[in-house]
Amino acid sequence: MLFMSAYEWLVTKSQRREHSFMKFITVSELRNKATQIVTEIESSREEVIVTKNGKPVVVMKFITDEAFSLKENENEKGKEKGKHGKGHL
């Protein structure tokens, strides 16, 4: 693993097997190699954990078009509910 301290901080012994495929990068690496990292996530479908000062702060993962469109539909439904909610007669 790239950052064993972050890895150990993130998961317990029982969870290590489940998350052993995750890749760790620093915020600096993300800044310098963002395009390359996004391309790797697209092709491998692996999750990448971004660390800051040795602690995990962000998880980056691939999202399918279908999952994204479902989320957009949920947001639209929430907006429509708000139009007819409290304060409207």
PyMOL Python script that loads the backbone (N, CA, C, O; Angstrom):
from pymol import cmd

cmd.read_pdbstr("""\
ATOM      1  N   MET A   1       0.837  -1.191   0.000  1.00  0.00           N
ATOM      2  CA  MET A   1       0.000   0.000   0.000  1.00  0.00           C
ATOM      3  C   MET A   1       0.878   1.249   0.000  1.00  0.00           C
ATOM      4  O   MET A   1       1.989   1.243   0.530  1.00  0.00           O
ATOM      5  N   LEU A   2       0.374   2.292  -0.588  1.00  0.00           N
ATOM      6  CA  LEU A   2       1.149   3.522  -0.647  1.00  0.00           C
ATOM      7  C   LEU A   2       1.286   4.182   0.717  1.00  0.00           C
ATOM      8  O   LEU A   2       2.369   4.649   1.071  1.00  0.00           O
ATOM      9  N   PHE A   3       0.209   4.226   1.481  1.00  0.00           N
ATOM     10  CA  PHE A   3       0.217   4.904   2.771  1.00  0.00           C
ATOM     11  C   PHE A   3      -0.369   3.975   3.825  1.00  0.00           C
ATOM     12  O   PHE A   3      -1.568   4.016   4.104  1.00  0.00           O
ATOM     13  N   MET A   4       0.468   3.153   4.398  1.00  0.00           N
ATOM     14  CA  MET A   4      -0.005   2.169   5.354  1.00  0.00           C
ATOM     15  C   MET A   4      -0.670   2.836   6.551  1.00  0.00           C
ATOM     16  O   MET A   4      -1.655   2.308   7.067  1.00  0.00           O
ATOM     17  N   SER A   5      -0.170   3.971   7.006  1.00  0.00           N
ATOM     18  CA  SER A   5      -0.782   4.612   8.166  1.00  0.00           C
ATOM     19  C   SER A   5      -2.216   5.039   7.862  1.00  0.00           C
ATOM     20  O   SER A   5      -3.091   4.880   8.713  1.00  0.00           O
ATOM     21  N   ALA A   6      -2.472   5.567   6.689  1.00  0.00           N
ATOM     22  CA  ALA A   6      -3.828   5.944   6.290  1.00  0.00           C
ATOM     23  C   ALA A   6      -4.694   4.692   6.154  1.00  0.00           C
ATOM     24  O   ALA A   6      -5.859   4.684   6.552  1.00  0.00           O
ATOM     25  N   TYR A   7      -4.124   3.664   5.601  1.00  0.00           N
ATOM     26  CA  TYR A   7      -4.852   2.417   5.434  1.00  0.00           C
ATOM     27  C   TYR A   7      -5.239   1.838   6.788  1.00  0.00           C
ATOM     28  O   TYR A   7      -6.384   1.431   6.989  1.00  0.00           O
ATOM     29  N   GLU A   8      -4.307   1.801   7.699  1.00  0.00           N
ATOM     30  CA  GLU A   8      -4.594   1.276   9.029  1.00  0.00           C
ATOM     31  C   GLU A   8      -5.604   2.147   9.751  1.00  0.00           C
ATOM     32  O   GLU A   8      -6.438   1.634  10.497  1.00  0.00           O
ATOM     33  N   TRP A   9      -5.545   3.444   9.544  1.00  0.00           N
ATOM     34  CA  TRP A   9      -6.488   4.371  10.173  1.00  0.00           C
ATOM     35  C   TRP A   9      -7.889   4.142   9.625  1.00  0.00           C
ATOM     36  O   TRP A   9      -8.873   4.270  10.353  1.00  0.00           O
ATOM     37  N   LEU A  10      -7.980   3.803   8.339  1.00  0.00           N
ATOM     38  CA  LEU A  10      -9.277   3.687   7.675  1.00  0.00           C
ATOM     39  C   LEU A  10     -10.025   2.414   8.036  1.00  0.00           C
ATOM     40  O   LEU A  10     -11.227   2.461   8.295  1.00  0.00           O
ATOM     41  N   VAL A  11      -9.350   1.296   8.056  1.00  0.00           N
ATOM     42  CA  VAL A  11     -10.063   0.033   8.219  1.00  0.00           C
ATOM     43  C   VAL A  11      -9.507  -0.806   9.359  1.00  0.00           C
ATOM     44  O   VAL A  11      -8.329  -0.717   9.705  1.00  0.00           O
ATOM     45  N   THR A  12     -10.369  -1.608   9.924  1.00  0.00           N
ATOM     46  CA  THR A  12      -9.956  -2.539  10.975  1.00  0.00           C
ATOM     47  C   THR A  12      -9.422  -3.800  10.324  1.00  0.00           C
ATOM     48  O   THR A  12      -9.506  -3.955   9.106  1.00  0.00           O
ATOM     49  N   LYS A  13      -8.875  -4.705  11.126  1.00  0.00           N
ATOM     50  CA  LYS A  13      -8.324  -5.955  10.597  1.00  0.00           C
ATOM     51  C   LYS A  13      -9.345  -6.729   9.773  1.00  0.00           C
ATOM     52  O   LYS A  13      -9.021  -7.228   8.695  1.00  0.00           O
ATOM     53  N   SER A  14     -10.551  -6.830  10.260  1.00  0.00           N
ATOM     54  CA  SER A  14     -11.570  -7.610   9.555  1.00  0.00           C
ATOM     55  C   SER A  14     -11.977  -6.976   8.229  1.00  0.00           C
ATOM     56  O   SER A  14     -12.445  -7.675   7.330  1.00  0.00           O
ATOM     57  N   GLN A  15     -11.806  -5.674   8.096  1.00  0.00           N
ATOM     58  CA  GLN A  15     -12.196  -4.986   6.868  1.00  0.00           C
ATOM     59  C   GLN A  15     -11.059  -4.921   5.860  1.00  0.00           C
ATOM     60  O   GLN A  15     -11.308  -4.609   4.696  1.00  0.00           O
ATOM     61  N   ARG A  16      -9.834  -5.200   6.252  1.00  0.00           N
ATOM     62  CA  ARG A  16      -8.699  -5.057   5.344  1.00  0.00           C
ATOM     63  C   ARG A  16      -8.837  -5.901   4.095  1.00  0.00           C
ATOM     64  O   ARG A  16      -8.528  -5.437   2.997  1.00  0.00           O
ATOM     65  N   ARG A  17      -9.297  -7.134   4.244  1.00  0.00           N
ATOM     66  CA  ARG A  17      -9.436  -8.000   3.072  1.00  0.00           C
ATOM     67  C   ARG A  17     -10.401  -7.390   2.067  1.00  0.00           C
ATOM     68  O   ARG A  17     -10.157  -7.427   0.860  1.00  0.00           O
ATOM     69  N   GLU A  18     -11.489  -6.835   2.563  1.00  0.00           N
ATOM     70  CA  GLU A  18     -12.516  -6.254   1.690  1.00  0.00           C
ATOM     71  C   GLU A  18     -12.002  -5.019   0.956  1.00  0.00           C
ATOM     72  O   GLU A  18     -12.383  -4.789  -0.192  1.00  0.00           O
ATOM     73  N   HIS A  19     -11.154  -4.226   1.585  1.00  0.00           N
ATOM     74  CA  HIS A  19     -10.703  -2.966   1.017  1.00  0.00           C
ATOM     75  C   HIS A  19      -9.269  -2.999   0.524  1.00  0.00           C
ATOM     76  O   HIS A  19      -8.712  -1.946   0.214  1.00  0.00           O
ATOM     77  N   SER A  20      -8.649  -4.171   0.438  1.00  0.00           N
ATOM     78  CA  SER A  20      -7.244  -4.244   0.077  1.00  0.00           C
ATOM     79  C   SER A  20      -6.976  -3.799  -1.357  1.00  0.00           C
ATOM     80  O   SER A  20      -5.830  -3.511  -1.702  1.00  0.00           O
ATOM     81  N   PHE A  21      -8.001  -3.737  -2.196  1.00  0.00           N
ATOM     82  CA  PHE A  21      -7.826  -3.328  -3.584  1.00  0.00           C
ATOM     83  C   PHE A  21      -7.788  -1.816  -3.753  1.00  0.00           C
ATOM     84  O   PHE A  21      -7.469  -1.328  -4.837  1.00  0.00           O
ATOM     85  N   MET A  22      -8.102  -1.080  -2.722  1.00  0.00           N
ATOM     86  CA  MET A  22      -8.171   0.372  -2.839  1.00  0.00           C
ATOM     87  C   MET A  22      -6.790   0.989  -2.984  1.00  0.00           C
ATOM     88  O   MET A  22      -5.813   0.526  -2.396  1.00  0.00           O
ATOM     89  N   LYS A  23      -6.738   2.029  -3.770  1.00  0.00           N
ATOM     90  CA  LYS A  23      -5.496   2.753  -4.005  1.00  0.00           C
ATOM     91  C   LYS A  23      -5.537   4.048  -3.195  1.00  0.00           C
ATOM     92  O   LYS A  23      -6.587   4.680  -3.080  1.00  0.00           O
ATOM     93  N   PHE A  24      -4.412   4.434  -2.644  1.00  0.00           N
ATOM     94  CA  PHE A  24      -4.299   5.660  -1.868  1.00  0.00           C
ATOM     95  C   PHE A  24      -3.394   6.639  -2.592  1.00  0.00           C
ATOM     96  O   PHE A  24      -2.332   6.261  -3.085  1.00  0.00           O
ATOM     97  N   ILE A  25      -3.816   7.906  -2.658  1.00  0.00           N
ATOM     98  CA  ILE A  25      -2.983   8.969  -3.213  1.00  0.00           C
ATOM     99  C   ILE A  25      -3.078  10.175  -2.293  1.00  0.00           C
ATOM    100  O   ILE A  25      -4.023  10.305  -1.515  1.00  0.00           O
ATOM    101  N   THR A  26      -2.099  11.045  -2.388  1.00  0.00           N
ATOM    102  CA  THR A  26      -2.129  12.268  -1.582  1.00  0.00           C
ATOM    103  C   THR A  26      -2.834  13.377  -2.366  1.00  0.00           C
ATOM    104  O   THR A  26      -3.020  13.272  -3.578  1.00  0.00           O
ATOM    105  N   VAL A  27      -3.216  14.421  -1.669  1.00  0.00           N
ATOM    106  CA  VAL A  27      -3.824  15.583  -2.312  1.00  0.00           C
ATOM    107  C   VAL A  27      -2.857  16.165  -3.348  1.00  0.00           C
ATOM    108  O   VAL A  27      -3.280  16.579  -4.427  1.00  0.00           O
ATOM    109  N   SER A  28      -1.578  16.196  -3.026  1.00  0.00           N
ATOM    110  CA  SER A  28      -0.563  16.712  -3.963  1.00  0.00           C
ATOM    111  C   SER A  28      -0.512  15.878  -5.242  1.00  0.00           C
ATOM    112  O   SER A  28      -0.425  16.422  -6.343  1.00  0.00           O
ATOM    113  N   GLU A  29      -0.567  14.544  -5.087  1.00  0.00           N
ATOM    114  CA  GLU A  29      -0.577  13.680  -6.268  1.00  0.00           C
ATOM    115  C   GLU A  29      -1.821  13.938  -7.111  1.00  0.00           C
ATOM    116  O   GLU A  29      -1.746  13.973  -8.339  1.00  0.00           O
ATOM    117  N   LEU A  30      -2.951  14.115  -6.460  1.00  0.00           N
ATOM    118  CA  LEU A  30      -4.188  14.403  -7.178  1.00  0.00           C
ATOM    119  C   LEU A  30      -4.060  15.700  -7.971  1.00  0.00           C
ATOM    120  O   LEU A  30      -4.457  15.770  -9.134  1.00  0.00           O
ATOM    121  N   ARG A  31      -3.507  16.719  -7.335  1.00  0.00           N
ATOM    122  CA  ARG A  31      -3.331  18.009  -8.005  1.00  0.00           C
ATOM    123  C   ARG A  31      -2.433  17.867  -9.232  1.00  0.00           C
ATOM    124  O   ARG A  31      -2.716  18.450 -10.278  1.00  0.00           O
ATOM    125  N   ASN A  32      -1.363  17.104  -9.108  1.00  0.00           N
ATOM    126  CA  ASN A  32      -0.386  16.990 -10.195  1.00  0.00           C
ATOM    127  C   ASN A  32      -0.786  16.010 -11.290  1.00  0.00           C
ATOM    128  O   ASN A  32      -0.336  16.142 -12.428  1.00  0.00           O
ATOM    129  N   LYS A  33      -1.626  15.029 -10.963  1.00  0.00           N
ATOM    130  CA  LYS A  33      -1.948  13.966 -11.918  1.00  0.00           C
ATOM    131  C   LYS A  33      -3.448  13.736 -12.064  1.00  0.00           C
ATOM    132  O   LYS A  33      -3.867  12.608 -12.323  1.00  0.00           O
ATOM    133  N   ALA A  34      -4.253  14.756 -11.908  1.00  0.00           N
ATOM    134  CA  ALA A  34      -5.715  14.593 -11.890  1.00  0.00           C
ATOM    135  C   ALA A  34      -6.242  13.876 -13.125  1.00  0.00           C
ATOM    136  O   ALA A  34      -7.021  12.931 -12.998  1.00  0.00           O
ATOM    137  N   THR A  35      -5.841  14.297 -14.299  1.00  0.00           N
ATOM    138  CA  THR A  35      -6.348  13.687 -15.521  1.00  0.00           C
ATOM    139  C   THR A  35      -5.965  12.216 -15.603  1.00  0.00           C
ATOM    140  O   THR A  35      -6.798  11.380 -15.952  1.00  0.00           O
ATOM    141  N   GLN A  36      -4.736  11.895 -15.290  1.00  0.00           N
ATOM    142  CA  GLN A  36      -4.270  10.512 -15.311  1.00  0.00           C
ATOM    143  C   GLN A  36      -5.027   9.655 -14.297  1.00  0.00           C
ATOM    144  O   GLN A  36      -5.400   8.521 -14.596  1.00  0.00           O
ATOM    145  N   ILE A  37      -5.253  10.191 -13.111  1.00  0.00           N
ATOM    146  CA  ILE A  37      -5.958   9.454 -12.062  1.00  0.00           C
ATOM    147  C   ILE A  37      -7.405   9.183 -12.470  1.00  0.00           C
ATOM    148  O   ILE A  37      -7.902   8.071 -12.287  1.00  0.00           O
ATOM    149  N   VAL A  38      -8.081  10.186 -13.021  1.00  0.00           N
ATOM    150  CA  VAL A  38      -9.469  10.005 -13.464  1.00  0.00           C
ATOM    151  C   VAL A  38      -9.528   8.958 -14.576  1.00  0.00           C
ATOM    152  O   VAL A  38     -10.430   8.120 -14.584  1.00  0.00           O
ATOM    153  N   THR A  39      -8.590   8.995 -15.506  1.00  0.00           N
ATOM    154  CA  THR A  39      -8.544   8.004 -16.585  1.00  0.00           C
ATOM    155  C   THR A  39      -8.357   6.598 -16.024  1.00  0.00           C
ATOM    156  O   THR A  39      -8.995   5.655 -16.492  1.00  0.00           O
ATOM    157  N   GLU A  40      -7.490   6.451 -15.030  1.00  0.00           N
ATOM    158  CA  GLU A  40      -7.266   5.143 -14.409  1.00  0.00           C
ATOM    159  C   GLU A  40      -8.525   4.638 -13.699  1.00  0.00           C
ATOM    160  O   GLU A  40      -8.844   3.451 -13.762  1.00  0.00           O
ATOM    161  N   ILE A  41      -9.234   5.541 -13.026  1.00  0.00           N
ATOM    162  CA  ILE A  41     -10.477   5.152 -12.350  1.00  0.00           C
ATOM    163  C   ILE A  41     -11.514   4.704 -13.378  1.00  0.00           C
ATOM    164  O   ILE A  41     -12.227   3.724 -13.157  1.00  0.00           O
ATOM    165  N   GLU A  42     -11.600   5.415 -14.494  1.00  0.00           N
ATOM    166  CA  GLU A  42     -12.542   5.033 -15.552  1.00  0.00           C
ATOM    167  C   GLU A  42     -12.249   3.639 -16.092  1.00  0.00           C
ATOM    168  O   GLU A  42     -13.172   2.856 -16.315  1.00  0.00           O
ATOM    169  N   SER A  43     -10.980   3.323 -16.303  1.00  0.00           N
ATOM    170  CA  SER A  43     -10.639   2.035 -16.910  1.00  0.00           C
ATOM    171  C   SER A  43     -10.639   0.887 -15.905  1.00  0.00           C
ATOM    172  O   SER A  43     -11.039  -0.225 -16.249  1.00  0.00           O
ATOM    173  N   SER A  44     -10.202   1.129 -14.685  1.00  0.00           N
ATOM    174  CA  SER A  44     -10.080   0.040 -13.706  1.00  0.00           C
ATOM    175  C   SER A  44     -11.322  -0.143 -12.838  1.00  0.00           C
ATOM    176  O   SER A  44     -11.546  -1.221 -12.288  1.00  0.00           O
ATOM    177  N   ARG A  45     -12.133   0.919 -12.714  1.00  0.00           N
ATOM    178  CA  ARG A  45     -13.317   0.932 -11.845  1.00  0.00           C
ATOM    179  C   ARG A  45     -12.943   0.799 -10.367  1.00  0.00           C
ATOM    180  O   ARG A  45     -13.807   0.529  -9.532  1.00  0.00           O
ATOM    181  N   GLU A  46     -11.665   0.986 -10.039  1.00  0.00           N
ATOM    182  CA  GLU A  46     -11.219   0.923  -8.653  1.00  0.00           C
ATOM    183  C   GLU A  46     -11.496   2.237  -7.947  1.00  0.00           C
ATOM    184  O   GLU A  46     -11.498   3.299  -8.569  1.00  0.00           O
ATOM    185  N   GLU A  47     -11.730   2.158  -6.648  1.00  0.00           N
ATOM    186  CA  GLU A  47     -11.881   3.360  -5.844  1.00  0.00           C
ATOM    187  C   GLU A  47     -10.499   3.872  -5.456  1.00  0.00           C
ATOM    188  O   GLU A  47      -9.571   3.091  -5.248  1.00  0.00           O
ATOM    189  N   VAL A  48     -10.375   5.180  -5.363  1.00  0.00           N
ATOM    190  CA  VAL A  48      -9.132   5.809  -4.948  1.00  0.00           C
ATOM    191  C   VAL A  48      -9.432   6.667  -3.731  1.00  0.00           C
ATOM    192  O   VAL A  48     -10.363   7.473  -3.743  1.00  0.00           O
ATOM    193  N   ILE A  49      -8.650   6.494  -2.695  1.00  0.00           N
ATOM    194  CA  ILE A  49      -8.819   7.285  -1.482  1.00  0.00           C
ATOM    195  C   ILE A  49      -7.747   8.364  -1.472  1.00  0.00           C
ATOM    196  O   ILE A  49      -6.557   8.074  -1.591  1.00  0.00           O
ATOM    197  N   VAL A  50      -8.181   9.608  -1.330  1.00  0.00           N
ATOM    198  CA  VAL A  50      -7.261  10.743  -1.286  1.00  0.00           C
ATOM    199  C   VAL A  50      -6.964  11.042   0.177  1.00  0.00           C
ATOM    200  O   VAL A  50      -7.873  11.162   0.998  1.00  0.00           O
ATOM    201  N   THR A  51      -5.673  11.161   0.492  1.00  0.00           N
ATOM    202  CA  THR A  51      -5.268  11.425   1.865  1.00  0.00           C
ATOM    203  C   THR A  51      -4.683  12.825   1.989  1.00  0.00           C
ATOM    204  O   THR A  51      -4.101  13.373   1.053  1.00  0.00           O
ATOM    205  N   LYS A  52      -4.860  13.376   3.175  1.00  0.00           N
ATOM    206  CA  LYS A  52      -4.288  14.678   3.507  1.00  0.00           C
ATOM    207  C   LYS A  52      -3.647  14.529   4.882  1.00  0.00           C
ATOM    208  O   LYS A  52      -4.305  14.140   5.847  1.00  0.00           O
ATOM    209  N   ASN A  53      -2.376  14.838   4.958  1.00  0.00           N
ATOM    210  CA  ASN A  53      -1.626  14.658   6.202  1.00  0.00           C
ATOM    211  C   ASN A  53      -1.741  13.232   6.731  1.00  0.00           C
ATOM    212  O   ASN A  53      -1.818  13.017   7.941  1.00  0.00           O
ATOM    213  N   GLY A  54      -1.751  12.252   5.811  1.00  0.00           N
ATOM    214  CA  GLY A  54      -1.781  10.851   6.189  1.00  0.00           C
ATOM    215  C   GLY A  54      -3.132  10.297   6.580  1.00  0.00           C
ATOM    216  O   GLY A  54      -3.229   9.136   6.977  1.00  0.00           O
ATOM    217  N   LYS A  55      -4.173  11.098   6.476  1.00  0.00           N
ATOM    218  CA  LYS A  55      -5.517  10.629   6.843  1.00  0.00           C
ATOM    219  C   LYS A  55      -6.438  10.688   5.629  1.00  0.00           C
ATOM    220  O   LYS A  55      -6.382  11.641   4.852  1.00  0.00           O
ATOM    221  N   PRO A  56      -7.285   9.673   5.463  1.00  0.00           N
ATOM    222  CA  PRO A  56      -8.219   9.663   4.328  1.00  0.00           C
ATOM    223  C   PRO A  56      -9.247  10.777   4.457  1.00  0.00           C
ATOM    224  O   PRO A  56      -9.823  10.979   5.526  1.00  0.00           O
ATOM    225  N   VAL A  57      -9.478  11.508   3.350  1.00  0.00           N
ATOM    226  CA  VAL A  57     -10.447  12.607   3.382  1.00  0.00           C
ATOM    227  C   VAL A  57     -11.497  12.510   2.271  1.00  0.00           C
ATOM    228  O   VAL A  57     -12.598  13.042   2.414  1.00  0.00           O
ATOM    229  N   VAL A  58     -11.161  11.833   1.166  1.00  0.00           N
ATOM    230  CA  VAL A  58     -12.074  11.781   0.025  1.00  0.00           C
ATOM    231  C   VAL A  58     -11.953  10.420  -0.649  1.00  0.00           C
ATOM    232  O   VAL A  58     -10.861   9.860  -0.748  1.00  0.00           O
ATOM    233  N   VAL A  59     -13.085   9.894  -1.112  1.00  0.00           N
ATOM    234  CA  VAL A  59     -13.079   8.686  -1.929  1.00  0.00           C
ATOM    235  C   VAL A  59     -13.518   9.077  -3.333  1.00  0.00           C
ATOM    236  O   VAL A  59     -14.554   9.716  -3.514  1.00  0.00           O
ATOM    237  N   MET A  60     -12.725   8.691  -4.319  1.00  0.00           N
ATOM    238  CA  MET A  60     -13.082   8.915  -5.721  1.00  0.00           C
ATOM    239  C   MET A  60     -13.441   7.565  -6.317  1.00  0.00           C
ATOM    240  O   MET A  60     -12.719   6.587  -6.129  1.00  0.00           O
ATOM    241  N   LYS A  61     -14.568   7.509  -7.044  1.00  0.00           N
ATOM    242  CA  LYS A  61     -14.938   6.257  -7.679  1.00  0.00           C
ATOM    243  C   LYS A  61     -15.682   6.519  -8.970  1.00  0.00           C
ATOM    244  O   LYS A  61     -16.234   7.599  -9.180  1.00  0.00           O
ATOM    245  N   PHE A  62     -15.690   5.523  -9.828  1.00  0.00           N
ATOM    246  CA  PHE A  62     -16.371   5.604 -11.114  1.00  0.00           C
ATOM    247  C   PHE A  62     -17.879   5.634 -10.891  1.00  0.00           C
ATOM    248  O   PHE A  62     -18.403   4.962 -10.002  1.00  0.00           O
ATOM    249  N   ILE A  63     -18.556   6.415 -11.701  1.00  0.00           N
ATOM    250  CA  ILE A  63     -20.011   6.445 -11.645  1.00  0.00           C
ATOM    251  C   ILE A  63     -20.536   6.204 -13.056  1.00  0.00           C
ATOM    252  O   ILE A  63     -20.068   6.817 -14.016  1.00  0.00           O
ATOM    253  N   THR A  64     -21.504   5.313 -13.171  1.00  0.00           N
ATOM    254  CA  THR A  64     -22.066   5.005 -14.485  1.00  0.00           C
ATOM    255  C   THR A  64     -23.042   6.101 -14.903  1.00  0.00           C
ATOM    256  O   THR A  64     -23.552   6.855 -14.074  1.00  0.00           O
ATOM    257  N   ASP A  65     -23.286   6.167 -16.206  1.00  0.00           N
ATOM    258  CA  ASP A  65     -24.276   7.130 -16.708  1.00  0.00           C
ATOM    259  C   ASP A  65     -25.643   6.847 -16.099  1.00  0.00           C
ATOM    260  O   ASP A  65     -26.382   7.772 -15.762  1.00  0.00           O
ATOM    261  N   GLU A  66     -25.975   5.573 -15.960  1.00  0.00           N
ATOM    262  CA  GLU A  66     -27.270   5.183 -15.403  1.00  0.00           C
ATOM    263  C   GLU A  66     -27.416   5.663 -13.954  1.00  0.00           C
ATOM    264  O   GLU A  66     -28.450   6.219 -13.583  1.00  0.00           O
ATOM    265  N   ALA A  67     -26.388   5.448 -13.145  1.00  0.00           N
ATOM    266  CA  ALA A  67     -26.443   5.872 -11.743  1.00  0.00           C
ATOM    267  C   ALA A  67     -26.551   7.388 -11.648  1.00  0.00           C
ATOM    268  O   ALA A  67     -27.262   7.909 -10.789  1.00  0.00           O
ATOM    269  N   PHE A  68     -25.855   8.091 -12.519  1.00  0.00           N
ATOM    270  CA  PHE A  68     -25.900   9.551 -12.507  1.00  0.00           C
ATOM    271  C   PHE A  68     -27.278  10.051 -12.913  1.00  0.00           C
ATOM    272  O   PHE A  68     -27.793  10.986 -12.299  1.00  0.00           O
ATOM    273  N   SER A  69     -27.889   9.452 -13.932  1.00  0.00           N
ATOM    274  CA  SER A  69     -29.214   9.900 -14.375  1.00  0.00           C
ATOM    275  C   SER A  69     -30.276   9.584 -13.327  1.00  0.00           C
ATOM    276  O   SER A  69     -31.234  10.342 -13.178  1.00  0.00           O
ATOM    277  N   LEU A  70     -30.123   8.472 -12.596  1.00  0.00           N
ATOM    278  CA  LEU A  70     -31.063   8.168 -11.518  1.00  0.00           C
ATOM    279  C   LEU A  70     -30.983   9.229 -10.431  1.00  0.00           C
ATOM    280  O   LEU A  70     -32.011   9.636  -9.890  1.00  0.00           O
ATOM    281  N   LYS A  71     -29.779   9.683 -10.104  1.00  0.00           N
ATOM    282  CA  LYS A  71     -29.587  10.713  -9.083  1.00  0.00           C
ATOM    283  C   LYS A  71     -30.217  12.026  -9.548  1.00  0.00           C
ATOM    284  O   LYS A  71     -30.845  12.729  -8.756  1.00  0.00           O
ATOM    285  N   GLU A  72     -30.051  12.356 -10.826  1.00  0.00           N
ATOM    286  CA  GLU A  72     -30.665  13.574 -11.357  1.00  0.00           C
ATOM    287  C   GLU A  72     -32.185  13.503 -11.240  1.00  0.00           C
ATOM    288  O   GLU A  72     -32.824  14.495 -10.891  1.00  0.00           O
ATOM    289  N   ASN A  73     -32.771  12.338 -11.529  1.00  0.00           N
ATOM    290  CA  ASN A  73     -34.224  12.170 -11.429  1.00  0.00           C
ATOM    291  C   ASN A  73     -34.697  12.362  -9.993  1.00  0.00           C
ATOM    292  O   ASN A  73     -35.740  12.974  -9.763  1.00  0.00           O
ATOM    293  N   GLU A  74     -33.940  11.843  -9.020  1.00  0.00           N
ATOM    294  CA  GLU A  74     -34.290  12.025  -7.610  1.00  0.00           C
ATOM    295  C   GLU A  74     -34.267  13.506  -7.242  1.00  0.00           C
ATOM    296  O   GLU A  74     -35.134  13.981  -6.509  1.00  0.00           O
ATOM    297  N   ASN A  75     -33.286  14.226  -7.744  1.00  0.00           N
ATOM    298  CA  ASN A  75     -33.189  15.662  -7.452  1.00  0.00           C
ATOM    299  C   ASN A  75     -34.357  16.427  -8.046  1.00  0.00           C
ATOM    300  O   ASN A  75     -34.886  17.341  -7.414  1.00  0.00           O
ATOM    301  N   GLU A  76     -34.767  16.061  -9.260  1.00  0.00           N
ATOM    302  CA  GLU A  76     -35.901  16.721  -9.895  1.00  0.00           C
ATOM    303  C   GLU A  76     -37.188  16.480  -9.108  1.00  0.00           C
ATOM    304  O   GLU A  76     -37.997  17.394  -8.951  1.00  0.00           O
ATOM    305  N   LYS A  77     -37.383  15.268  -8.615  1.00  0.00           N
ATOM    306  CA  LYS A  77     -38.574  14.956  -7.822  1.00  0.00           C
ATOM    307  C   LYS A  77     -38.597  15.790  -6.549  1.00  0.00           C
ATOM    308  O   LYS A  77     -39.655  16.263  -6.133  1.00  0.00           O
ATOM    309  N   GLY A  78     -37.438  15.970  -5.931  1.00  0.00           N
ATOM    310  CA  GLY A  78     -37.342  16.779  -4.712  1.00  0.00           C
ATOM    311  C   GLY A  78     -37.678  18.234  -4.974  1.00  0.00           C
ATOM    312  O   GLY A  78     -38.306  18.883  -4.138  1.00  0.00           O
ATOM    313  N   LYS A  79     -37.269  18.760  -6.126  1.00  0.00           N
ATOM    314  CA  LYS A  79     -37.569  20.149  -6.483  1.00  0.00           C
ATOM    315  C   LYS A  79     -39.077  20.338  -6.695  1.00  0.00           C
ATOM    316  O   LYS A  79     -39.645  21.345  -6.273  1.00  0.00           O
ATOM    317  N   GLU A  80     -39.716  19.368  -7.347  1.00  0.00           N
ATOM    318  CA  GLU A  80     -41.157  19.460  -7.589  1.00  0.00           C
ATOM    319  C   GLU A  80     -41.936  19.420  -6.284  1.00  0.00           C
ATOM    320  O   GLU A  80     -42.934  20.125  -6.136  1.00  0.00           O
ATOM    321  N   LYS A  81     -41.489  18.599  -5.334  1.00  0.00           N
ATOM    322  CA  LYS A  81     -42.136  18.551  -4.024  1.00  0.00           C
ATOM    323  C   LYS A  81     -42.060  19.903  -3.346  1.00  0.00           C
ATOM    324  O   LYS A  81     -43.027  20.346  -2.726  1.00  0.00           O
ATOM    325  N   GLY A  82     -40.920  20.562  -3.460  1.00  0.00           N
ATOM    326  CA  GLY A  82     -40.718  21.863  -2.824  1.00  0.00           C
ATOM    327  C   GLY A  82     -41.644  22.933  -3.377  1.00  0.00           C
ATOM    328  O   GLY A  82     -42.022  23.858  -2.657  1.00  0.00           O
ATOM    329  N   LYS A  83     -42.010  22.821  -4.634  1.00  0.00           N
ATOM    330  CA  LYS A  83     -42.897  23.804  -5.254  1.00  0.00           C
ATOM    331  C   LYS A  83     -44.279  23.791  -4.614  1.00  0.00           C
ATOM    332  O   LYS A  83     -44.934  24.829  -4.519  1.00  0.00           O
ATOM    333  N   HIS A  84     -44.719  22.618  -4.175  1.00  0.00           N
ATOM    334  CA  HIS A  84     -46.066  22.477  -3.640  1.00  0.00           C
ATOM    335  C   HIS A  84     -46.076  22.261  -2.140  1.00  0.00           C
ATOM    336  O   HIS A  84     -47.086  21.847  -1.571  1.00  0.00           O
ATOM    337  N   GLY A  85     -44.965  22.538  -1.508  1.00  0.00           N
ATOM    338  CA  GLY A  85     -44.853  22.316  -0.054  1.00  0.00           C
ATOM    339  C   GLY A  85     -45.434  23.454   0.740  1.00  0.00           C
ATOM    340  O   GLY A  85     -46.294  24.182   0.244  1.00  0.00           O
ATOM    341  N   LYS A  86     -44.980  23.624   1.966  1.00  0.00           N
ATOM    342  CA  LYS A  86     -45.470  24.652   2.860  1.00  0.00           C
ATOM    343  C   LYS A  86     -45.310  26.036   2.246  1.00  0.00           C
ATOM    344  O   LYS A  86     -44.374  26.285   1.487  1.00  0.00           O
ATOM    345  N   GLY A  87     -46.199  26.900   2.570  1.00  0.00           N
ATOM    346  CA  GLY A  87     -46.132  28.275   2.097  1.00  0.00           C
ATOM    347  C   GLY A  87     -46.902  28.517   0.824  1.00  0.00           C
ATOM    348  O   GLY A  87     -47.116  29.668   0.444  1.00  0.00           O
ATOM    349  N   HIS A  88     -47.326  27.455   0.150  1.00  0.00           N
ATOM    350  CA  HIS A  88     -48.097  27.588  -1.075  1.00  0.00           C
ATOM    351  C   HIS A  88     -49.541  27.231  -0.802  1.00  0.00           C
ATOM    352  O   HIS A  88     -49.812  26.275  -0.076  1.00  0.00           O
ATOM    353  N   LEU A  89     -50.470  27.973  -1.365  1.00  0.00           N
ATOM    354  CA  LEU A  89     -51.898  27.698  -1.191  1.00  0.00           C
ATOM    355  C   LEU A  89     -52.467  26.957  -2.359  1.00  0.00           C
ATOM    356  O   LEU A  89     -53.658  26.647  -2.373  1.00  0.00           O
TER     357      LEU A  89
END
""", "prot")
cmd.dss("prot")
cmd.show_as("cartoon", "prot")
cmd.util.cbc("prot")
cmd.orient("prot")
